[in-house]
Amino acid sequence: MFLQTFHQARISQSAKLVEDEQWNPHEVSPFLQHITNVIVESAVRDPPELILKSDGSTSFSPLPSTINGTTHPQPSTLHSPSAPPINRNGSTVSTTGSKHLRIEDRTYFAVSATAEALVLLLDYFRVIVNLSMLTTDTMSRAIEFLKAFNSRTCQVVLGAGAMRSAGLKNITAKHLGT
């Protein structure tokens, strides 16, 4: 019951994100980049940021960060107020936003819906890391979430729904992030 409710809420949120998307490049905050790095890291190990502590909290501090007008906790592992954030390879990360989302050695433009979808995907990973009995079911639902997001995005962009929802006269390569 928990997993079905959890999953359905995220599917609904992602559909609304795509419907409301304006298809303009979104600034990639250090917080969003960190979330992306945690997702990539999840492929090989359980990132400490996802592990619940005995008091029910994670290493994400309650300091708010905003993506697309929605407030999210900011990872305390990013940095202390006086020190710049550090990547896994030891290099520092800019404390200001970037135009590109970096995934391993590639960069991508992102729109707001993508940024929010990454935050929602991270929620699935938290369940997987902390509720091992639900790992198989949660993984299949995370895949379903990604398929639904991809399908909805394709319908809106390729079906020209983005022209209606965002009030665009046409869809250009700029809107597709190329």
C-alpha positions as CSV (number, residue, x, y, z in Angstrom):
1,M,0.0,0.0,0.0
2,F,2.8,2.5,0.9
3,L,4.8,1.8,-2.2
4,Q,1.7,2.1,-4.5
5,T,0.7,5.4,-3.0
6,F,4.3,6.7,-3.0
7,H,4.7,5.7,-6.7
8,Q,1.3,7.0,-7.8
9,A,2.0,10.4,-6.3
10,R,5.4,10.7,-8.1
11,I,3.8,9.6,-11.4
12,S,1.2,12.3,-11.1
13,Q,3.8,14.9,-10.1
14,S,6.0,14.0,-13.1
15,A,3.0,14.2,-15.5
16,K,2.1,17.7,-14.2
17,L,5.7,18.8,-14.5
18,V,5.8,17.9,-18.1
19,E,2.4,19.5,-18.8
20,D,3.5,22.8,-17.1
21,E,7.0,22.8,-18.7
22,Q,8.0,26.0,-20.6
23,W,10.9,24.2,-22.5
24,N,13.6,26.7,-21.7
25,P,17.0,25.8,-20.3
26,H,17.0,25.6,-16.5
27,E,19.9,26.8,-14.4
28,V,21.7,23.9,-12.8
29,S,22.2,24.7,-9.1
30,P,24.9,23.1,-7.1
31,F,22.1,21.3,-5.3
32,L,20.7,19.8,-8.5
33,Q,24.2,18.8,-9.6
34,H,24.8,17.1,-6.3
35,I,21.5,15.2,-6.6
36,T,22.6,14.1,-10.1
37,N,26.0,12.9,-8.7
38,V,24.2,11.0,-6.0
39,I,22.0,9.2,-8.5
40,V,25.1,8.3,-10.6
41,E,26.9,7.1,-7.5
42,S,23.9,4.9,-6.6
43,A,24.8,2.7,-9.6
44,V,27.8,1.3,-7.6
45,R,27.1,1.9,-3.9
46,D,24.6,3.3,-1.4
47,P,25.5,7.0,-1.1
48,P,25.6,8.1,2.6
49,E,23.2,10.9,1.8
50,L,20.4,8.4,1.2
51,I,20.8,6.4,4.4
52,L,18.4,7.2,7.1
53,K,19.8,7.9,10.5
54,S,18.3,6.5,13.7
55,D,16.3,9.7,14.2
56,G,14.8,9.4,10.7
57,S,16.9,12.1,9.1
58,T,19.5,11.8,6.3
59,S,22.6,13.8,5.8
60,F,20.6,16.2,3.7
61,S,20.2,19.3,6.0
62,P,17.0,21.2,6.3
63,L,18.4,24.3,4.6
64,P,16.1,24.9,1.7
65,S,17.0,25.0,-1.9
66,T,14.6,25.8,-4.7
67,I,14.2,24.0,-8.0
68,N,11.4,25.3,-10.2
69,G,9.8,27.1,-7.2
70,T,9.7,24.0,-5.0
71,T,11.7,24.0,-1.8
72,H,13.9,20.9,-1.2
73,P,16.4,20.2,1.6
74,Q,19.9,21.0,0.6
75,P,22.6,18.3,1.1
76,S,24.8,19.2,4.0
77,T,27.5,17.2,2.3
78,L,27.8,19.8,-0.4
79,H,29.8,22.2,1.7
80,S,30.0,24.1,4.9
81,P,29.2,27.8,4.5
82,S,32.9,28.8,4.3
83,A,34.2,26.0,2.1
84,P,33.4,25.3,-1.6
85,P,31.6,22.0,-2.4
86,I,33.9,19.1,-3.4
87,N,33.3,16.5,-6.2
88,R,34.1,12.8,-5.7
89,N,37.4,13.4,-7.6
90,G,38.5,16.0,-5.1
91,S,37.9,19.1,-7.3
92,T,35.8,21.9,-6.1
93,V,32.3,22.7,-7.4
94,S,31.1,26.2,-8.2
95,T,28.6,27.6,-5.6
96,T,26.8,29.4,-8.4
97,G,24.5,27.7,-11.0
98,S,25.7,26.4,-14.3
99,K,24.0,26.2,-17.7
100,H,24.8,22.5,-18.0
101,L,24.1,19.4,-16.0
102,R,27.2,17.2,-15.8
103,I,26.8,13.5,-15.8
104,E,30.1,11.8,-15.6
105,D,32.1,13.3,-18.5
106,R,29.2,14.8,-20.5
107,T,27.2,17.9,-20.1
108,Y,23.5,18.4,-20.9
109,F,21.0,21.3,-20.9
110,A,18.1,20.6,-18.6
111,V,14.6,22.0,-18.3
112,S,12.7,22.4,-15.0
113,A,10.7,19.2,-15.5
114,T,14.0,17.2,-15.7
115,A,15.4,18.9,-12.6
116,E,12.3,18.0,-10.6
117,A,12.1,14.5,-12.0
118,L,15.7,13.9,-10.8
119,V,14.5,14.9,-7.3
120,L,11.6,12.5,-7.5
121,L,13.8,9.7,-8.8
122,L,16.1,10.2,-5.8
123,D,13.1,9.5,-3.5
124,Y,12.9,6.0,-5.1
125,F,16.5,5.4,-4.3
126,R,16.0,6.4,-0.7
127,V,13.3,3.7,-0.4
128,I,15.6,1.2,-2.1
129,V,18.6,2.0,0.3
130,N,16.5,2.0,3.5
131,L,13.8,-0.6,2.9
132,S,15.7,-3.5,1.5
133,M,12.6,-5.8,1.5
134,L,11.0,-3.4,-1.1
135,T,14.1,-3.2,-3.4
136,T,12.7,-5.3,-6.2
137,D,9.3,-3.7,-6.3
138,T,10.7,-0.2,-5.9
139,M,13.2,-0.8,-8.7
140,S,10.5,-1.9,-11.0
141,R,8.4,1.2,-10.1
142,A,11.5,3.5,-10.5
143,I,11.8,2.1,-14.1
144,E,8.1,2.6,-14.6
145,F,8.4,6.2,-13.4
146,L,11.3,6.9,-15.9
147,K,9.3,5.2,-18.7
148,A,6.2,7.3,-17.9
149,F,8.2,10.5,-17.7
150,N,9.9,9.7,-21.0
151,S,6.7,8.8,-22.7
152,R,4.9,11.9,-21.5
153,T,7.8,14.1,-22.6
154,C,7.8,12.5,-26.1
155,Q,4.1,12.9,-26.4
156,V,4.3,16.6,-25.5
157,V,7.3,17.4,-27.6
158,L,6.9,15.2,-30.6
159,G,3.1,15.5,-30.5
160,A,3.5,19.3,-30.5
161,G,1.7,19.5,-27.1
162,A,4.6,21.7,-25.9
163,M,3.4,24.4,-28.4
164,R,0.0,24.5,-26.7
165,S,1.2,24.1,-23.1
166,A,4.1,26.6,-23.3
167,G,2.5,28.9,-25.9
168,L,5.2,28.3,-28.4
169,K,4.8,29.1,-32.1
170,N,7.1,26.2,-33.0
171,I,9.5,23.8,-31.3
172,T,13.1,24.5,-32.2
173,A,16.4,22.8,-31.4
174,K,16.9,25.4,-28.7
175,H,13.8,24.0,-26.9
176,L,15.2,20.5,-27.2
177,G,18.5,21.4,-25.6
178,T,20.8,20.8,-28.5
